[in-house]
Amino acid sequence: MPNGSEVFITGFTSWDNHNIQVPIYQQNVKKMLEAEGSFKCTLTILDTDSSVTRSSYMSYGFLTVLPFTVIVHKGA
């Protein structure tokens, strides 16, 4: 987050006709709207069906890591 803190969100993907879909739900978007600014984010897709936590996610095989940026404007 722009104030230096971190938001760790887990979720599940769906696979449809060679396309991966990653829904970002409203409650998770609200976590990112708490501060105005630019967020450097990473979507990491892991090779597991297990429950993943912030402390355990490095223990799994990564299928892909995709960086992206979210910009939150004042009044969002």
Backbone as a ProteinNet text record, in pm:
[ID]
protein_1_A
[PRIMARY]
MPNGSEVFITGFTSWDNHNIQVPIYQQNVKKMLEAEGSFKCTLTILDTDSSVTRSSYMSYGFLTVLPFTVIVHKGA
[TERTIARY]
83.9	0	88.6	35.9	117.2	180.8	120.7	178.7	283.3	316.7	421	369.3	242.2	189.9	154.7	126.6	103	-36.8	-99.8	-227.7	-203.8	-235.9	-220	-358.7	-397.5	-531.4	-518	-592	-591.1	-721.8	-720.2	-840	-818.8	-918.4	-911.2	-929.3	-866.7	-877.8	-970.8	-1018.5	-1093.9	-1026.2	-1035.9	-972.4	-1082.3	-1089.3	-1194.3	-1136.3	-1132.2	-1084.4	-947.1	-855.7	-717.6	-706.5	-808.2	-805.1	-816.4	-735.3	-741.1	-818.1	-912.7	-990.6	-962	-933.5	-906.1	-1000.9	-1110.9	-1203.5	-1145.9	-1162.1	-1123.2	-1252.5	-1288.2	-1417.9	-1419.6	-1539.5	-1560.9	-1490.9	-1499.1	-1436.9	-1285.1	-1224.4	-1079.9	-1044.6	-1129.1	-1106.3	-1114.2	-1206.5	-1219.3	-1091.6	-1020.9	-894.1	-792.4	-795.8	-700.4	-744.8	-870.7	-920.2	-900.9	-840.6	-822.6	-721.2	-636	-534.3	-524.7	-515.7	-498.1	-353.7	-332.2	-197.3	-184.3	-60.9	-29.2	15.8	-45.3	-12.5	65.6	180.3	252.6	203.8	142.5	80.2	143.9	125.3	170.6	63.6	25.1	-63.6	25.2	21.5	102.5	8.6	22.6	-59.3	27.1	-23	51.9	-0.5	85.4	49.8	7.7	-113.3	-163.1	-314.5	-374.5	-515.2	-526.5	-412.8	-409.7	-445.9	-481.3	-505.7	-371.8	-361.6	-235.7	-245.5	-137.9	-129.8	-10.3	-1.2	112.1	243.8	244.7	369.2	401.3	302	328.2	336.5	301.6	287.6	419.2	532.6	661.3	696.9	620.8	647.1	589.1	515.3	448.8	515.1	494.7	548	469.2	540.5	476.6	453.8	330.1	302.2	332.2	300	331.7	326.6	398.2	397.8	378.7	267.9	234.2	226.8	317.9	308.7	204.5	139.2	46.9	36.9	-17	-29.4	-175.5	-217.3	-350	-332.9	-403	-395.9	-529.7	-526.4	-648.2	-649.6	-753.3	-769	-847.6	-829	-902.4	-1052.5	-1126.2	-1270	-1316.5	-1223.1	-1260.3	-1341.5
-117.5	0	124.2	234.7	356.2	394.5	353.9	388.2	287	190.6	93.5	-37.1	-45.2	-170.3	-264.3	-387.7	-490.3	-547	-578.4	-647.1	-780.5	-889	-1023.5	-1082.2	-1112.8	-1162.7	-1296.8	-1395.5	-1524.6	-1541.6	-1628.8	-1655	-1776.7	-1809.8	-1924.2	-1877.1	-1947.7	-1914.1	-2013.7	-1976.4	-2071.6	-2081.6	-2196.5	-2225.4	-2253.6	-2174	-2191.5	-2171	-2274.9	-2266.4	-2198.6	-2243	-2193.2	-2048.7	-1998.9	-1866	-1880.1	-1806.6	-1806.5	-1682.9	-1703.5	-1592.3	-1583.1	-1461.7	-1437.7	-1328.6	-1366.8	-1264.4	-1191.1	-1060.5	-979.4	-925.9	-976	-945.7	-810.5	-756.8	-622.3	-600	-696.5	-677.3	-664.2	-729.7	-716.8	-585	-538.2	-407.9	-298.5	-310.1	-211.1	-201.1	-311.7	-309	-220.5	-221.2	-141.3	3.2	33.7	170.8	252.1	191.7	261.6	374.5	372.6	476.1	521.2	650.5	706.9	687	655.5	642.7	528.4	490.8	387.5	260.8	148.3	20.5	-64.2	-113.6	-211.3	-348	-421.7	-549.4	-662.7	-783	-902.3	-1008.4	-1064.6	-1179.4	-1302.3	-1389.6	-1510.5	-1630.7	-1710.7	-1830.5	-1949.3	-2021.7	-2132.2	-2266.2	-2365.7	-2501.6	-2578.9	-2549.4	-2618.6	-2603.9	-2697.4	-2688.4	-2662.2	-2652.4	-2633.6	-2491	-2474	-2340.8	-2269.7	-2149.6	-2075.8	-1956.8	-1930.9	-1815	-1730.9	-1612.5	-1523.3	-1590.6	-1667.1	-1730.7	-1859.5	-1919.3	-2047.3	-2040	-1928.2	-1927.7	-1952.5	-1922	-1946.1	-2095	-2178.5	-2322.4	-2397.5	-2329.7	-2393.9	-2355	-2437.5	-2406.7	-2293.8	-2197.6	-2085.7	-2123.4	-2104.4	-2123.1	-1996.2	-1881.7	-1753.1	-1643.9	-1537	-1418	-1298.8	-1226.2	-1115.5	-984.7	-890.3	-760.6	-670.9	-587.5	-487.9	-373.5	-261.7	-143.6	-104.3	-68.3	-15.4	126.3	221.4	361.1	398.4	442.8	483.1	634.4	693.5	838.7	884.7	1007	1065.6	1052.4	1011.1	997.8	867.4	773.3	643.7	561.3
0	0	0	-38.4	-45	88.6	200.8	330.5	375.6	291.3	321.9	379.7	413.6	466.1	351	385.2	284.5	298.2	185.6	183.4	114.3	182.7	126	110.7	-12.2	-41.9	-113.5	-66.4	-134.4	-211.2	-307.8	-386.5	-472.7	-548.9	-638.5	-781.4	-870.9	-1012.2	-1080.1	-1195.5	-1277	-1413	-1471.5	-1599.9	-1700.1	-1807.8	-1906.3	-2045.4	-2124.8	-2262.7	-2271.6	-2186.9	-2182.3	-2134.4	-2066.8	-2005.9	-1855.1	-1783.1	-1637.4	-1593	-1503.2	-1448.1	-1299.1	-1253.4	-1112.1	-1063.7	-998.7	-949.2	-828.8	-826.8	-710.6	-652.3	-536.2	-477	-407.3	-391.5	-338.4	-203.8	-111.9	19	7.9	-91.2	-111.6	-178.8	-269.4	-331.3	-225	-131.4	-24.3	57.2	76.5	149.7	78.4	-54.2	-131	-143.8	-117.2	-129	-1.9	100.8	227	218.7	118.5	105.4	-40	-59.9	-193.7	-237	-362.5	-414.6	-513.1	-538.4	-635.8	-563.2	-596.6	-536.3	-635.3	-595.7	-676.1	-630	-722.2	-688.2	-767.3	-714.8	-784.2	-773.1	-885.4	-888.1	-903.2	-804.4	-807	-814.1	-916.1	-930.4	-889.3	-788.4	-729.1	-777.1	-774.5	-812.6	-687.6	-637.8	-519.3	-507.2	-440.6	-402.4	-253.2	-185.3	-40.5	-2.2	122.8	176.7	192.3	139.6	137.7	232.6	306.6	395.8	356.1	414.4	387.9	423.5	531.9	576.1	499.6	429.9	363.2	211.2	150.9	4.7	-69.2	-7.9	-73.9	-77.2	-8.8	-3.6	-122.7	-208.4	-321.3	-452.8	-554.4	-685.9	-751.1	-807.6	-876.3	-1022	-1070	-1212	-1289.4	-1229.1	-1291.3	-1185.5	-1212	-1126.7	-1220.3	-1199.4	-1288.6	-1209.6	-1234.6	-1166.3	-1232.8	-1152.3	-1205.8	-1105.4	-1149.4	-1064.9	-1053.3	-931.4	-906.5	-856.5	-918.7	-876.3	-815.2	-689.2	-617.9	-612.2	-668.3	-669.2	-547.8	-510.6	-398.8	-424.9	-324.4	-336.5	-398.1	-419.2	-480	-382.3
[MASK]
++++++++++++++++++++++++++++++++++++++++++++++++++++++++++++++++++++++++++++

